[in-house]
Amino acid sequence: MMTISGGSTVEAPCRVLLVDDDPVSLLVLEGAIKRIPKIEIDQATNGPEAIELARRNEYATMVLDVNMPGMDGFETASCIRAEGLNENTPLIFVTAFRLSDSDRFQGYDKGAVDYLRKPVDLKIFTAKLKALADLHNEALKSRKQLDEATRRNLEMEALLQASRSVLRTADFTDSARAVFDACKSVTGARAGYVALLSPDGHENEVLFLDSGKAPCTVDPSLPMPIRGLRAEAYATGRVVFENDFMHSPWMEFMSKGHVAMRNVLFAPLNVEGQVVGIMGLANKPGNFTENDARLAGLFGDFAAMSLRNARAMDRLRDNERKMMTVRKLESVGQLAGGVAHELNTPIQYVTANIDYLDSAFKALATQCAGMEGTAEKVDAEEVQRALAEVPEALADIRVGLAKVSHIISAMKKLVPNVPGQREEIDPGTILRDLVILTESQWRGKAEVRLDIVQDLPKVFCSPGEISQAVLNILVNAIQAVEDTGRSGEIAISARPIADMVEMRISDTGPGIPEEVLSRIFDPFFTTKDVGRGTGQGLALAQMVFHTHGGEIRCESIFGRGTTFILTLPLADDELTGLS
């Protein structure tokens, strides 16, 4: 694994360029420079040669003769600077002539740090050259440290980006793609994929494949056998890589038409000690390094974390569905006794009227039978009474059956044929139905007042889910009034506000203490006695309204009562009508 050693004193050789048309001068300066350790020397006898060398090398210092035939030292320096070569390299000009101030300023403008007169004082020359070489080495060291810090910063940024994706993205495929892209970018790989282990544990099921725009005719939807180098990653649970893949024994396992791969790296996805998938990278320019392996391992851990989160979310959603079912059964159970009573009453007078009709017509039949063969007349008073009472009995039967039908219809909305299916519905209908269904619970305990505006706009919702949520709140209101031990009032209203429908359910119960009010929507929080609530009703109701784009708020004054404010967005057709 690559390590950073900031305190190392080992210095790489630095290069010096000598430019002079006089071979003797070059020889003298070269001899002096050779006494300085770790300096390599390049020589040029004219400007064009010097420029060509500057194109190929980076120099610690350039020493240029001012007076050369053709292109002099100043012109040579100008051309090198103009091409952006060795931009920060200090220049030393040497000359046998006395220079004017304008010449000196011209040199300084090109990057000169000193002027030396020929014959050069070699002691001063070597001292200055050594100082410049030391500065160059320090600059190189600082640059390497800066590059290393920049690289580390990019790595950390990529890791942070991947971690944010894991935390913010619920969908595993999207999160894994973000993690893979970050890893591919920071390692320099050009291609790769993420795959999960098949249920039987024998194949990779490719989640997605990035060929890096290289030709690939392999169908990515086909299972990928676990063999070759990727089998090593699965077996060891560690990152593995091969930088000469085309000539490795692993090539024999490659499918025909697969992306040509110069090098490969595989990072396993470990979840609770088990390798459940793999992230593959390929075709990095140059070679994969131990540092790449370390980073890929971290990104693999992020992908595994994302998978673990996704599976946990699936379990959570499943538990929420189960909780919703339990709560629904609780609500239905609470209503069952009351509904049975409500159904029993109309059934009783339907039965009584049917019994009356049966006896009345039996009496008429008896009288009619006694008339056979005689001139005896039917009791006119009995017939008149039957003719008057039978229509009334039939009307009572119709009223009773209508009430039964209404109750059954309301109950069916609580348990729809297709759970979760959404449709446009008048929320006022839901409120009226729930008042009917809960009548046995509030009758004699509270007066229920309905204030629903006419032509209330429709909302697009799952009637069953919304009915369950509102039922929870209405039952709470009934119980709150009951807890006071005296007759109270429940006010239910509905009206449009902007692009929403607002429903309010208010009670004159004891109210909610301030320290409790902030927690009423927390799952499993309840202040009710055992058997009267699980603490899930309001939490699930809030969740239902949130999934419909609405919300539930609560306002309460301790000792005076509570109001729940429920809002749902209008259906699209209603919004169009408003606009």
C-alpha positions as CSV (number, residue, x, y, z in Angstrom):
1,M,0.0,0.0,0.0
2,M,1.2,3.4,-0.8
3,T,2.3,5.6,2.1
4,I,3.2,9.3,2.4
5,S,6.5,10.1,4.1
6,G,6.6,13.8,4.6
7,G,10.0,13.8,6.4
8,S,12.1,12.2,3.8
9,T,15.4,14.0,3.0
10,V,16.2,11.9,-0.1
11,E,16.3,14.2,-3.2
12,A,16.0,13.2,-6.8
13,P,18.8,14.6,-9.2
14,C,17.9,17.9,-10.7
15,R,19.0,19.1,-14.1
16,V,20.9,22.2,-15.2
17,L,21.0,23.5,-18.8
18,L,24.2,25.3,-20.0
19,V,23.9,27.3,-23.2
20,D,27.1,28.8,-24.7
21,D,28.6,28.8,-28.2
22,D,32.1,28.6,-26.6
23,P,33.1,24.9,-25.9
24,V,35.8,26.0,-23.5
25,S,33.3,28.0,-21.4
26,L,30.9,25.0,-21.4
27,L,33.8,22.7,-20.3
28,V,34.8,25.0,-17.4
29,L,31.2,25.4,-16.1
30,E,30.5,21.7,-16.4
31,G,33.6,20.9,-14.4
32,A,32.5,23.2,-11.6
33,I,29.0,21.9,-11.6
34,K,30.1,18.3,-11.3
35,R,31.4,19.0,-7.8
36,I,27.8,19.6,-6.7
37,P,26.1,16.2,-5.9
38,K,22.9,15.2,-7.5
39,I,23.0,17.6,-10.5
40,E,22.7,16.4,-14.1
41,I,23.9,18.6,-16.9
42,D,22.6,19.2,-20.4
43,Q,24.5,21.4,-22.9
44,A,23.5,23.5,-25.9
45,T,25.7,25.5,-28.2
46,N,23.0,27.7,-29.7
47,G,19.5,29.0,-29.1
48,P,17.5,26.4,-31.1
49,E,19.2,23.5,-29.4
50,A,18.4,25.0,-26.0
51,I,14.8,25.5,-26.9
52,E,14.5,21.8,-28.0
53,L,16.0,20.6,-24.8
54,A,13.6,22.9,-22.8
55,R,10.7,21.2,-24.6
56,R,11.8,17.8,-23.3
57,N,13.1,18.5,-19.8
58,E,12.4,20.5,-16.7
59,Y,15.4,22.3,-15.3
60,A,16.4,23.6,-11.9
61,T,18.4,26.4,-13.5
62,M,19.4,27.6,-17.0
63,V,22.8,29.3,-17.6
64,L,22.8,31.2,-20.8
65,D,25.5,33.2,-22.6
66,V,24.2,36.6,-23.6
67,N,26.3,37.0,-26.7
68,M,25.8,34.1,-29.2
69,P,25.7,34.2,-33.0
70,G,22.3,34.0,-34.5
71,M,19.9,33.8,-31.5
72,D,21.5,35.4,-28.4
73,G,20.7,34.5,-24.8
74,F,17.9,37.1,-24.4
75,E,16.1,35.9,-27.5
76,T,16.6,32.2,-26.5
77,A,15.0,33.0,-23.1
78,S,12.2,34.9,-24.7
79,C,11.3,31.9,-27.0
80,I,11.4,29.4,-24.1
81,R,9.1,31.6,-22.0
82,A,6.8,32.2,-25.0
83,E,6.2,28.5,-25.4
84,G,5.4,28.2,-21.7
85,L,8.4,26.0,-21.1
86,N,10.2,25.9,-17.7
87,E,8.1,28.9,-16.7
88,N,9.4,29.0,-13.1
89,T,13.0,28.1,-13.9
90,P,15.5,30.8,-12.7
91,L,17.9,32.1,-15.4
92,I,21.6,33.1,-14.9
93,F,23.1,35.1,-17.8
94,V,26.9,35.2,-18.3
95,T,28.7,37.6,-20.6
96,A,32.3,38.8,-21.3
97,F,31.0,42.3,-21.8
98,R,29.7,45.0,-19.6
99,L,25.9,45.3,-19.8
100,S,23.9,48.4,-19.8
101,D,21.0,48.9,-17.4
102,S,18.5,48.4,-20.2
103,D,20.2,45.0,-21.0
104,R,20.0,44.0,-17.4
105,F,16.3,45.0,-17.1
106,Q,15.6,43.0,-20.3
107,G,17.2,39.9,-18.6
108,Y,15.3,40.4,-15.4
109,D,12.1,40.6,-17.4
110,K,12.8,37.1,-18.8
111,G,13.3,35.6,-15.4
112,A,17.0,36.3,-14.7
113,V,18.1,36.0,-11.0
114,D,21.7,37.0,-11.6
115,Y,24.4,38.1,-14.1
116,L,27.9,36.7,-14.1
117,R,31.0,38.2,-15.9
118,K,33.4,36.0,-17.7
119,P,35.7,34.7,-16.6
120,V,33.2,33.3,-14.1
121,D,34.2,33.1,-10.5
122,L,33.6,29.3,-10.1
123,K,33.3,29.5,-6.3
124,I,30.5,32.0,-6.5
125,F,29.0,30.2,-9.4
126,T,28.8,26.8,-7.7
127,A,27.4,28.4,-4.5
128,K,24.6,30.1,-6.4
129,L,23.9,27.0,-8.4
130,K,23.7,24.8,-5.3
131,A,21.4,27.3,-3.6
132,L,19.1,27.3,-6.7
133,A,19.2,23.5,-6.9
134,D,18.2,23.3,-3.2
135,L,15.3,25.7,-3.9
136,H,14.3,23.6,-6.9
137,N,14.2,20.5,-4.8
138,E,12.2,22.1,-2.1
139,A,9.8,23.4,-4.7
140,L,9.5,19.9,-6.2
141,K,8.9,18.4,-2.7
142,S,6.2,21.1,-2.0
143,R,4.6,20.4,-5.4
144,K,4.5,16.6,-4.7
145,Q,3.0,17.2,-1.3
146,L,0.4,19.5,-2.9
147,D,-0.3,17.0,-5.6
148,E,-0.7,14.3,-2.9
149,A,-2.9,16.5,-0.8
150,T,-5.0,17.3,-3.9
151,R,-5.3,13.6,-4.7
152,R,-6.3,12.8,-1.2
153,N,-8.8,15.6,-1.2
154,L,-10.3,14.3,-4.4
155,E,-10.5,10.8,-2.9
156,M,-12.2,12.2,0.2
157,E,-14.6,14.2,-1.9
158,A,-15.5,11.1,-3.9
159,L,-15.9,9.0,-0.7
160,L,-18.2,11.8,0.8
161,Q,-20.2,11.9,-2.5
162,A,-20.6,8.1,-2.3
163,S,-21.6,8.3,1.4
164,R,-24.2,11.0,0.7
165,S,-25.7,8.8,-2.1
166,V,-26.0,5.9,0.3
167,L,-27.7,8.0,2.9
168,R,-30.0,9.9,0.5
169,T,-30.9,7.4,-2.1
170,A,-33.4,4.7,-1.2
171,D,-33.2,2.8,-4.5
172,F,-30.2,0.4,-4.4
173,T,-29.6,0.6,-8.2
174,D,-29.3,4.4,-8.2
175,S,-27.2,4.4,-5.1
176,A,-24.9,1.6,-6.4
177,R,-24.5,3.5,-9.7
178,A,-23.5,6.7,-7.8
179,V,-20.9,4.8,-5.7
180,F,-19.6,3.0,-8.8
181,D,-19.2,6.3,-10.8
182,A,-17.4,7.9,-7.9
183,C,-15.0,4.9,-7.6
184,K,-14.4,4.8,-11.3
185,S,-13.6,8.5,-11.4
186,V,-11.2,8.5,-8.5
187,T,-9.3,5.4,-9.6
188,G,-9.2,6.4,-13.3
189,A,-10.9,3.2,-14.5
190,R,-12.6,3.4,-17.9
191,A,-15.1,0.5,-17.6
192,G,-16.8,-1.7,-15.0
193,Y,-20.0,-3.1,-13.5
194,V,-21.8,-3.9,-10.3
195,A,-23.3,-7.4,-9.9
196,L,-25.1,-9.2,-7.1
197,L,-24.8,-12.9,-6.2
198,S,-27.6,-15.0,-7.5
199,P,-29.9,-16.7,-5.0
200,D,-28.2,-20.1,-5.6
201,G,-24.8,-18.5,-5.1
202,H,-23.4,-19.8,-8.4
203,E,-23.6,-16.7,-10.7
204,N,-23.4,-12.9,-10.8
205,E,-26.6,-11.1,-11.7
206,V,-25.4,-7.9,-13.4
207,L,-27.1,-4.8,-12.0
208,F,-25.5,-2.5,-14.7
209,L,-22.5,-2.6,-17.0
210,D,-20.4,0.4,-18.1
211,S,-18.3,-0.6,-21.1
212,G,-16.6,2.8,-21.3
213,K,-17.8,3.1,-24.9
214,A,-15.6,0.1,-25.8
215,P,-17.1,-2.5,-28.1
216,C,-19.1,-5.1,-26.2
217,T,-21.5,-7.6,-27.7
218,V,-22.2,-9.6,-24.5
219,D,-25.8,-9.4,-23.3
220,P,-25.5,-7.8,-19.8
221,S,-28.8,-9.3,-18.7
222,L,-27.3,-12.8,-18.9
223,P,-26.0,-14.3,-15.7
224,M,-22.2,-14.0,-15.2
225,P,-20.5,-17.2,-13.9
226,I,-18.4,-16.8,-10.8
227,R,-15.0,-18.0,-12.0
228,G,-11.5,-16.7,-12.8
229,L,-10.2,-13.7,-10.8
230,R,-13.7,-12.6,-9.6
231,A,-14.0,-16.0,-7.9
232,E,-10.8,-15.1,-6.0
233,A,-12.6,-12.0,-4.7
234,Y,-15.6,-14.0,-3.7
235,A,-13.5,-16.6,-2.0
236,T,-11.3,-14.3,0.0
237,G,-13.7,-11.4,0.5
238,R,-10.8,-9.0,-0.4
239,V,-10.0,-6.7,-3.3
240,V,-7.9,-8.3,-6.1
241,F,-6.5,-6.9,-9.3
242,E,-4.4,-7.9,-12.3
243,N,-2.5,-5.3,-14.4
244,D,-1.6,-7.7,-17.3
245,F,-5.0,-9.3,-17.7
246,M,-4.7,-9.9,-21.5
247,H,-1.7,-12.3,-20.8
248,S,-3.0,-13.8,-17.5
249,P,-4.5,-17.3,-17.1
250,W,-7.8,-15.6,-16.3
251,M,-8.3,-14.7,-20.0
252,E,-9.5,-18.2,-20.7
253,F,-12.7,-17.5,-18.7
254,M,-13.6,-14.5,-20.7
255,S,-16.8,-14.6,-22.9
256,K,-16.6,-14.0,-26.6
257,G,-17.4,-10.4,-27.5
258,H,-16.5,-9.1,-24.0
259,V,-14.8,-5.7,-23.6
260,A,-11.1,-6.0,-24.2
261,M,-9.5,-5.5,-20.8
262,R,-5.9,-4.5,-20.2
263,N,-6.3,-4.6,-16.4
264,V,-9.0,-5.4,-13.9
265,L,-9.9,-4.9,-10.3
266,F,-12.6,-6.6,-8.3
267,A,-14.0,-5.3,-5.0
268,P,-16.4,-7.6,-3.1
269,L,-19.6,-6.3,-1.4
270,N,-19.5,-7.7,2.1
271,V,-22.8,-7.7,4.1
272,E,-22.6,-9.2,7.6
273,G,-19.5,-11.2,6.8
274,Q,-20.9,-12.6,3.5
275,V,-19.9,-11.6,0.0
276,V,-23.2,-10.8,-1.7
277,G,-21.9,-9.0,-4.8
278,I,-19.0,-7.5,-6.6
279,M,-17.9,-4.2,-8.1
280,G,-15.6,-4.7,-11.1
281,L,-13.3,-2.0,-12.6
282,A,-11.2,-2.2,-15.8
283,N,-9.0,-0.5,-18.3
284,K,-7.3,2.1,-16.2
285,P,-4.6,4.0,-18.1
286,G,-1.4,2.7,-16.5
287,N,-1.8,0.2,-13.6
288,F,-4.0,-0.3,-10.7
289,T,-2.2,0.3,-7.4
290,E,-2.5,-0.8,-3.8
291,N,-4.0,2.6,-3.2
292,D,-6.7,1.9,-5.8
293,A,-7.4,-1.4,-4.1
294,R,-7.8,0.4,-0.8
295,L,-10.2,2.9,-2.3
296,A,-12.2,0.3,-4.2
297,G,-12.6,-1.6,-0.9
298,L,-14.0,1.4,0.7
299,F,-16.4,2.1,-2.2
300,G,-17.4,-1.6,-2.1
301,D,-18.2,-1.2,1.6
302,F,-20.4,1.8,0.6
303,A,-22.2,-0.2,-2.0
304,A,-22.7,-3.1,0.5
305,M,-24.1,-0.5,3.0
306,S,-26.5,0.7,0.4
307,L,-27.7,-2.8,-0.3
308,R,-28.1,-3.4,3.4
309,N,-30.1,-0.2,3.7
310,A,-32.3,-1.1,0.8
311,R,-33.1,-4.5,2.3
312,A,-33.8,-2.9,5.6
313,M,-36.1,-0.4,3.9
314,D,-37.9,-3.3,2.2
315,R,-38.4,-5.0,5.6
316,L,-39.5,-1.7,7.1
317,R,-42.1,-1.2,4.3
318,D,-43.3,-4.8,4.8
319,N,-43.6,-4.1,8.6
320,E,-45.5,-0.9,7.9
321,R,-47.9,-2.8,5.7
322,K,-48.4,-5.3,8.4
323,M,-48.8,-2.6,11.0
324,M,-51.4,-0.9,8.7
325,T,-53.2,-4.2,8.5
326,V,-53.1,-4.7,12.3
327,R,-54.3,-1.1,12.8
328,K,-57.0,-1.6,10.2
329,L,-58.2,-4.7,12.0
330,E,-58.1,-2.8,15.3
331,S,-60.3,-0.1,13.8
332,V,-62.7,-2.6,12.3
333,G,-62.8,-4.4,15.6
334,Q,-63.6,-1.2,17.5
335,L,-66.5,-0.6,15.0
336,A,-67.7,-4.2,15.0
337,G,-69.8,-4.0,18.1
338,G,-71.3,-0.7,17.2
339,V,-72.0,-1.7,13.6
340,A,-73.6,-4.9,14.8
341,H,-75.9,-2.9,17.1
342,E,-76.6,-0.4,14.2
343,L,-77.5,-3.3,11.9
344,N,-79.5,-5.1,14.6
345,T,-81.9,-2.3,15.2
346,P,-83.2,-1.9,11.6
347,I,-83.1,-5.7,11.2
348,Q,-85.3,-6.0,14.3
349,Y,-88.0,-3.7,13.0
350,V,-87.7,-5.3,9.6
351,T,-88.3,-8.7,11.2
352,A,-91.2,-7.3,13.3
353,N,-92.9,-5.9,10.3
354,I,-92.4,-9.1,8.3
355,D,-93.9,-11.0,11.2
356,Y,-96.9,-8.6,11.2
357,L,-97.4,-8.9,7.5
358,D,-97.2,-12.7,7.8
359,S,-99.9,-12.8,10.6
360,A,-102.1,-10.2,8.8
361,F,-102.2,-12.1,5.6
362,K,-102.7,-15.4,7.4
363,A,-105.8,-13.8,9.0
364,L,-107.0,-12.6,5.7
365,A,-106.4,-16.0,4.2
366,T,-108.4,-17.6,7.0
367,Q,-111.3,-15.3,6.4
368,C,-111.2,-15.8,2.7
369,A,-111.2,-19.6,3.2
370,G,-114.3,-19.3,5.4
371,M,-116.1,-17.5,2.6
372,E,-116.1,-20.4,0.2
373,G,-119.7,-21.4,-0.7
374,T,-121.3,-18.7,1.4
375,A,-122.5,-15.2,1.1
376,E,-120.7,-14.3,4.3
377,K,-118.8,-11.1,3.9
378,V,-115.2,-10.3,5.0
379,D,-114.8,-8.2,8.1
380,A,-114.5,-4.8,6.5
381,E,-112.9,-3.2,9.5
382,E,-110.1,-5.9,9.5
383,V,-109.5,-5.4,5.9
384,Q,-109.3,-1.6,6.2
385,R,-106.8,-1.9,9.1
386,A,-104.6,-4.2,7.0
387,L,-104.8,-2.0,4.0
388,A,-103.7,1.0,6.1
389,E,-100.9,-0.8,8.1
390,V,-99.3,-2.9,5.4
391,P,-97.9,0.1,3.4
392,E,-96.5,1.5,6.6
393,A,-94.8,-1.8,7.4
394,L,-93.4,-1.9,3.9
395,A,-92.1,1.6,4.3
396,D,-90.4,0.7,7.6
397,I,-88.8,-2.2,5.9
398,R,-87.5,0.0,3.1
399,V,-86.1,2.5,5.7
400,G,-84.4,-0.3,7.7
401,L,-83.0,-1.9,4.6
402,A,-81.7,1.4,3.3
403,K,-79.9,2.0,6.6
404,V,-78.4,-1.5,6.5
405,S,-77.3,-0.8,2.9
406,H,-75.8,2.5,3.9
407,I,-73.8,1.0,6.8
408,I,-72.6,-1.9,4.6
409,S,-71.6,0.6,1.8
410,A,-69.6,2.6,4.4
411,M,-67.9,-0.5,5.7
412,K,-66.9,-1.6,2.2
413,K,-65.1,1.7,1.7
414,L,-63.0,0.9,4.7
415,V,-61.9,-2.4,3.1
416,P,-61.8,-1.8,-0.7
417,N,-61.6,-4.6,-3.2
418,V,-58.3,-3.2,-4.5
419,P,-56.2,-1.9,-1.5
420,G,-54.3,1.2,-2.2
421,Q,-56.1,2.0,-5.6
422,R,-56.6,5.7,-5.9
423,E,-59.6,7.5,-7.4
424,E,-61.3,10.9,-7.3
425,I,-63.6,11.1,-4.4
426,D,-65.6,13.7,-2.4
427,P,-63.9,13.8,1.1
428,G,-67.2,14.9,2.5
429,T,-68.6,11.5,1.7
430,I,-65.9,9.9,3.7
431,L,-66.7,12.1,6.7
432,R,-70.5,11.4,6.5
433,D,-69.9,7.6,6.2
434,L,-67.6,7.6,9.2
435,V,-70.2,9.5,11.3
436,I,-72.7,6.8,10.5
437,L,-70.3,4.0,11.2
438,T,-69.4,5.4,14.6
439,E,-72.8,6.4,15.7
440,S,-73.1,3.7,18.3
441,Q,-69.9,5.0,19.9
442,W,-70.8,8.7,20.2
443,R,-74.6,8.5,20.6
444,G,-75.5,9.6,24.2
445,K,-71.9,10.8,24.8
446,A,-71.5,13.6,22.3
447,E,-73.4,15.7,19.8
448,V,-71.8,15.5,16.4
449,R,-72.1,18.6,14.2
450,L,-71.3,18.3,10.4
451,D,-70.3,21.5,8.5
452,I,-69.3,20.4,5.0
453,V,-69.5,22.9,2.2
454,Q,-71.7,22.1,-0.8
455,D,-69.9,21.0,-3.9
456,L,-66.7,20.2,-2.0
457,P,-63.9,19.7,-4.5
458,K,-62.7,16.1,-5.0
459,V,-59.4,14.7,-4.0
460,F,-57.4,11.9,-5.7
461,C,-56.8,9.3,-3.0
462,S,-57.2,5.7,-1.8
463,P,-60.6,5.9,-0.1
464,G,-59.8,3.0,2.1
465,E,-56.5,4.4,3.4
466,I,-57.9,7.9,4.0
467,S,-61.0,6.5,5.7
468,Q,-58.9,4.4,8.0
469,A,-56.7,7.4,8.9
470,V,-59.7,9.7,9.5
471,L,-61.4,7.0,11.5
472,N,-58.5,6.8,13.9
473,I,-58.8,10.5,14.6
474,L,-62.6,10.4,14.9
475,V,-62.4,7.5,17.4
476,N,-59.8,9.4,19.4
477,A,-62.1,12.4,19.5
478,I,-65.0,10.2,20.7
479,Q,-62.8,8.6,23.4
480,A,-61.6,12.1,24.5
481,V,-65.1,13.3,25.0
482,E,-66.0,10.0,26.8
483,D,-63.0,10.5,29.2
484,T,-64.5,13.8,30.5
485,G,-67.5,11.8,32.0
486,R,-69.9,14.3,30.6
487,S,-71.7,15.0,27.3
488,G,-69.6,16.9,24.8
489,E,-69.4,18.0,21.3
490,I,-67.6,16.9,18.2
491,A,-67.4,19.3,15.3
492,I,-66.5,18.0,11.8
493,S,-66.0,20.4,8.9
494,A,-64.6,20.4,5.4
495,R,-63.8,23.2,3.0
496,P,-61.4,24.1,0.1
497,I,-58.4,26.3,0.9
498,A,-56.3,27.3,-2.2
499,D,-55.3,24.0,-3.8
500,M,-56.1,21.8,-0.8
501,V,-59.2,20.5,1.0
502,E,-59.0,21.1,4.7
503,M,-60.9,18.8,7.1
504,R,-61.2,19.6,10.8
505,I,-62.2,17.3,13.7
506,S,-62.6,19.1,17.0
507,D,-63.7,17.8,20.3
508,T,-64.5,19.2,23.7
509,G,-62.4,16.6,25.5
510,P,-59.7,17.2,28.1
511,G,-57.2,18.5,25.6
512,I,-53.5,17.4,25.3
513,P,-50.7,18.6,27.6
514,E,-48.1,20.6,25.8
515,E,-45.3,18.1,26.7
516,V,-47.3,15.3,25.1
517,L,-48.5,17.2,22.0
518,S,-45.1,17.2,20.3
519,R,-45.0,13.3,20.5
520,I,-48.5,12.3,19.5
521,F,-47.4,11.3,16.0
522,D,-44.4,9.2,17.2
523,P,-44.8,5.5,16.5
524,F,-45.9,3.5,19.6
525,F,-46.4,6.6,21.7
526,T,-49.7,6.4,23.7
527,T,-51.1,7.8,26.9
528,K,-54.1,5.5,26.8
529,D,-54.7,2.6,29.1
530,V,-53.7,-0.9,28.0
531,G,-56.2,-2.3,25.6
532,R,-57.4,1.1,24.3
533,G,-54.5,1.8,21.9
534,T,-51.2,0.7,20.6
535,G,-49.7,4.1,19.7
536,Q,-49.7,3.4,16.0
537,G,-53.0,5.0,14.9
538,L,-51.8,8.6,14.6
539,A,-48.4,7.7,13.2
540,L,-49.9,5.6,10.5
541,A,-52.5,8.2,9.8
542,Q,-49.8,10.8,9.3
543,M,-47.9,8.5,7.1
544,V,-51.0,7.9,4.9
545,F,-51.6,11.6,4.5
546,H,-48.0,12.3,3.7
547,T,-48.0,9.6,0.9
548,H,-51.0,11.4,-0.5
549,G,-49.2,14.8,-0.5
550,G,-51.2,16.1,2.5
551,E,-50.5,16.4,6.2
552,I,-52.1,16.2,9.7
553,R,-51.6,18.9,12.3
554,C,-52.9,19.1,15.8
555,E,-53.9,22.1,18.0
556,S,-54.9,21.6,21.6
557,I,-55.7,23.6,24.7
558,F,-55.3,21.6,27.8
559,G,-58.6,21.5,29.6
560,R,-60.6,22.8,26.7
561,G,-60.3,20.4,23.8
562,T,-58.4,19.4,20.7
563,T,-58.6,20.0,16.9
564,F,-57.0,17.9,14.2
565,I,-56.5,19.7,10.9
566,L,-56.2,17.3,7.9
567,T,-55.3,18.5,4.4
568,L,-55.3,16.8,1.0
569,P,-54.4,18.2,-2.4
570,L,-57.2,18.7,-4.9
571,A,-57.5,16.3,-7.8
572,D,-56.0,17.5,-11.0
573,D,-59.4,18.1,-12.6
574,E,-60.4,20.3,-9.7
575,L,-57.2,22.3,-10.0
576,T,-57.8,22.8,-13.7
577,G,-61.3,24.1,-12.9
578,L,-59.9,26.5,-10.3
579,S,-57.4,27.9,-12.9
